Amino acid sequence: MSDAMSKDRLIVALDVPNAVAGLELAGKLGDAVSFYKIGLGMLTGGGLALANELKHEQGKRIFLDMKLFDIGATVEAAVRGLAQFDLDFLTVHGDPHVVNAAKQGAAGSNLKILGVTILTSLDRADLDAALIQPGDVADLVLTRAARAFEAGADGVIASPQEAAAIRALPEAQGRLIVTPGVRPAGAALGDQKRVATPRQAIADGADHIVVGRPIWQAADPRAAAQAVLDEL
């Protein structure tokens, strides 16, 4: 695998308060990082402007992590609006009606739609509180992933623990698996409950790993990013 491709495997989450801080962090990371995730937390802080700047001025790939969920017509309209920015990945909840609508909204663009199975910060007690049907979390993730693929998802978001099982699904052939909840060896877990190291996540079938805190909280973010790439 080329250096560019392996570098592409690392997506750095710009979980900072606003676009100014995001640009500053991207500046520190420089050419060590080629792919960034911009989430809902920065939407009101200039997240879309930052996405455009990084994509069109600096040639970075962009993953817009909005986890959209609404009725089909609304999701389709929202995705059509976002697709005009020529970004790379967009998350929606993995419910079939949402994925299907998002794919219609993204038609004619290069935007890949990724379905969220079950958020990596949730465990069985959280699912019980949300009235999600009983069963093992990993089994539910697998079923949701298969249904998202059947509805047309280009990929899914799943914890490293579920990546291998999802990769083994017949429906997963040619689809992407993107794993948050990745922590370099020795890093703090933060609010994630289902985690793995970068190397383990890729070995288990992930195409891309998302790393945030261990990079942006580091004294030297570029060195931290490089350490993750070296581990890959």
GICORPE-V379466 format. One record per residue. N is the residue number from 0. SS is DSSP state (~ for helix, > for strand, _ for the rest). NEAR is the number of other ideal C-beta (glycine too) atoms within 12 Angstrom. D_FIRST is the distance of its C-alpha to the first C-alpha in whole Angstrom. Layout:
n:ss:near:d_first
N:SS:NEAR:D_FIRST
N:SS:NEAR:D_FIRST
This chain:
n:ss:near:d_first
0:_:12:0
1:_:9:4
2:~:16:7
3:~:16:8
4:~:17:6
5:~:24:7
6:~:28:10
7:~:28:11
8:~:36:11
9:>:46:14
10:>:46:17
11:>:48:20
12:>:42:23
13:_:46:26
14:_:31:29
15:_:32:31
16:_:20:35
17:_:21:34
18:~:26:33
19:~:19:34
20:~:23:32
21:~:39:29
22:~:28:29
23:~:18:30
24:~:37:27
25:~:38:25
26:~:21:26
27:~:26:26
28:~:37:22
29:~:20:21
30:~:18:18
31:~:29:17
32:_:39:17
33:_:31:16
34:>:40:17
35:>:47:20
36:>:48:23
37:>:48:26
38:>:35:29
39:~:21:32
40:~:22:34
41:~:32:33
42:~:25:34
43:~:14:38
44:~:23:36
45:_:23:35
46:~:36:32
47:~:28:31
48:~:23:32
49:~:37:30
50:~:41:27
51:~:25:28
52:~:26:28
53:~:38:25
54:~:28:24
55:~:17:26
56:~:15:27
57:_:23:23
58:_:17:21
59:_:35:19
60:>:32:18
61:>:42:21
62:>:44:22
63:>:44:26
64:>:36:27
65:>:37:30
66:>:33:31
67:>:36:33
68:_:24:36
69:_:21:39
70:_:15:41
71:~:24:39
72:~:17:41
73:~:19:40
74:~:35:36
75:~:27:36
76:~:20:38
77:~:30:36
78:~:38:32
79:~:24:34
80:~:22:35
81:~:36:31
82:~:27:29
83:_:19:31
84:_:28:29
85:_:20:26
86:_:38:24
87:_:37:21
88:>:44:22
89:>:47:25
90:>:44:26
91:>:46:30
92:>:33:31
93:_:40:30
94:_:29:34
95:~:25:34
96:~:26:36
97:~:38:34
98:~:42:31
99:~:30:33
100:~:32:35
101:~:48:31
102:~:34:30
103:~:26:33
104:~:31:33
105:~:37:29
106:_:17:30
107:_:13:29
108:_:24:27
109:_:19:23
110:_:36:24
111:>:35:22
112:>:48:25
113:>:47:24
114:>:48:27
115:>:39:28
116:_:48:29
117:_:41:30
118:_:30:30
119:_:37:28
120:_:20:32
121:_:24:34
122:_:24:35
123:~:21:38
124:~:12:41
125:~:19:39
126:~:25:39
127:~:15:42
128:~:10:44
129:_:14:42
130:_:8:44
131:_:24:40
132:_:15:41
133:_:11:41
134:_:16:39
135:_:18:36
136:~:31:33
137:~:25:30
138:~:21:32
139:~:30:33
140:~:40:29
141:~:32:28
142:~:29:31
143:~:38:31
144:~:43:27
145:~:30:28
146:~:27:31
147:~:42:29
148:~:35:26
149:~:23:30
150:_:30:31
151:_:29:28
152:_:44:25
153:_:33:22
154:>:41:21
155:>:50:23
156:>:49:23
157:_:53:23
158:_:42:24
159:~:39:21
160:~:31:24
161:~:40:24
162:~:43:20
163:~:26:20
164:~:28:24
165:~:44:23
166:~:30:19
167:_:17:22
168:_:29:24
169:~:13:24
170:~:25:25
171:~:31:21
172:_:15:20
173:_:15:17
174:_:33:18
175:>:35:17
176:>:44:18
177:>:48:18
178:>:48:20
179:_:48:22
180:_:39:24
181:>:46:21
182:_:36:23
183:_:33:21
184:_:17:23
185:_:13:26
186:_:25:26
187:_:15:29
188:_:19:29
189:_:21:31
190:_:19:32
191:_:28:30
192:_:24:31
193:_:30:28
194:_:32:25
195:>:34:22
196:_:27:20
197:~:39:16
198:~:25:15
199:~:25:17
200:~:41:17
201:~:31:13
202:~:19:14
203:_:26:17
204:_:31:15
205:_:40:15
206:_:36:12
207:>:42:14
208:>:50:16
209:>:44:19
210:>:48:21
211:_:42:24
212:~:28:27
213:~:37:25
214:~:40:23
215:~:30:26
216:_:21:29
217:_:24:28
218:_:11:30
219:_:18:27
220:~:31:24
221:~:23:22
222:~:19:22
223:~:32:21
224:~:38:18
225:~:27:17
226:~:25:18
227:~:39:16
228:~:34:13
229:~:18:13
230:~:28:14
231:_:30:11
